[in-house]
Amino acid sequence: MTTQTRAQQLKEIEFQTQMLNNLKKWIRNLIILSSIGIILAYWGLGVQSKMPFTVFGVAGVIITIISVILCVVIGLGIKRGRANVDKILQLVKA
């Protein structure tokens, strides 16, 4: 492992914190997208019964599933990123 100066470690903490904030924005956007997908699925599958609306309903279900999977993946990235920042903080304090 390469040796880093204290200033480099602090800069890395700042950079990773900024990237974690970006990931939080992505999660927010994906939650909004999944909500739109749920509404589209409900409207296409539940309210309307004709074939073209069923296609919208299926698309809504697909959008919702993909959004939720991506939320889980990004949430895991945020969790591991936060742990990484904590490790660097421990190194800086030592």
C-alpha positions as CSV (number, residue, x, y, z in Angstrom):
1,M,0.0,0.0,0.0
2,T,1.4,3.4,-0.9
3,T,2.0,5.9,1.8
4,Q,-0.2,9.1,1.6
5,T,0.3,12.4,3.3
6,R,-2.3,13.7,5.7
7,A,-3.3,16.4,3.1
8,Q,-3.8,13.7,0.4
9,Q,-6.0,11.7,2.7
10,L,-8.1,14.7,3.6
11,K,-8.5,15.5,-0.1
12,E,-9.5,11.9,-0.7
13,I,-12.1,12.1,2.1
14,E,-13.6,15.2,0.6
15,F,-13.7,13.7,-2.9
16,Q,-15.3,10.5,-1.7
17,T,-17.9,12.4,0.4
18,Q,-18.8,14.4,-2.7
19,M,-19.2,11.2,-4.7
20,L,-21.4,9.7,-2.0
21,N,-23.6,12.7,-2.2
22,N,-23.9,12.2,-5.9
23,L,-24.9,8.6,-5.3
24,K,-27.6,9.8,-2.9
25,K,-29.0,12.1,-5.7
26,W,-29.1,9.1,-8.0
27,I,-31.0,7.1,-5.4
28,R,-33.5,9.9,-5.0
29,N,-34.0,10.1,-8.8
30,L,-34.4,6.3,-9.0
31,I,-37.0,6.3,-6.3
32,I,-39.0,9.0,-8.2
33,L,-38.6,6.9,-11.4
34,S,-39.9,3.7,-9.6
35,S,-42.8,5.7,-8.3
36,I,-43.7,6.8,-11.8
37,G,-43.3,3.2,-12.9
38,I,-45.7,2.0,-10.2
39,I,-48.3,4.6,-11.3
40,L,-47.8,3.7,-14.9
41,A,-48.2,0.0,-14.1
42,Y,-51.3,0.6,-12.0
43,W,-52.9,2.8,-14.7
44,G,-52.0,0.4,-17.6
45,L,-52.9,-2.9,-15.9
46,G,-55.5,-1.9,-13.4
47,V,-57.5,1.0,-14.6
48,Q,-57.4,0.5,-18.4
49,S,-58.2,-2.9,-19.9
50,K,-57.4,-2.4,-23.6
51,M,-54.2,-3.9,-25.2
52,P,-52.3,-0.6,-25.8
53,F,-52.7,0.3,-22.1
54,T,-51.4,-3.2,-21.1
55,V,-48.2,-2.4,-22.9
56,F,-47.8,0.7,-20.8
57,G,-48.6,-1.3,-17.7
58,V,-45.9,-3.9,-18.5
59,A,-43.4,-1.1,-19.2
60,G,-44.2,0.4,-15.8
61,V,-43.5,-2.9,-14.1
62,I,-40.2,-3.2,-15.9
63,I,-39.2,0.3,-15.0
64,T,-40.1,-0.3,-11.4
65,I,-38.2,-3.5,-11.1
66,I,-35.0,-2.0,-12.8
67,S,-35.2,1.1,-10.6
68,V,-35.5,-0.9,-7.4
69,I,-32.6,-3.2,-8.3
70,L,-30.5,-0.1,-9.1
71,C,-31.5,1.4,-5.8
72,V,-30.2,-1.7,-4.0
73,V,-26.9,-1.7,-5.9
74,I,-26.3,2.1,-5.3
75,G,-27.3,1.7,-1.7
76,L,-24.7,-1.0,-1.3
77,G,-22.2,1.3,-2.9
78,I,-23.1,4.1,-0.5
79,K,-22.7,1.7,2.5
80,R,-19.3,0.5,1.4
81,G,-18.2,4.0,0.4
82,R,-19.1,5.3,3.8
83,A,-17.1,2.5,5.4
84,N,-14.2,3.4,3.2
85,V,-14.4,7.1,4.3
86,D,-14.5,5.9,7.9
87,K,-11.3,3.9,7.4
88,I,-9.5,6.8,6.0
89,L,-10.7,9.0,8.9
90,Q,-9.3,6.4,11.3
91,L,-5.9,6.6,9.5
92,V,-5.9,10.4,9.6
93,K,-6.7,10.4,13.3
94,A,-3.9,8.0,14.1
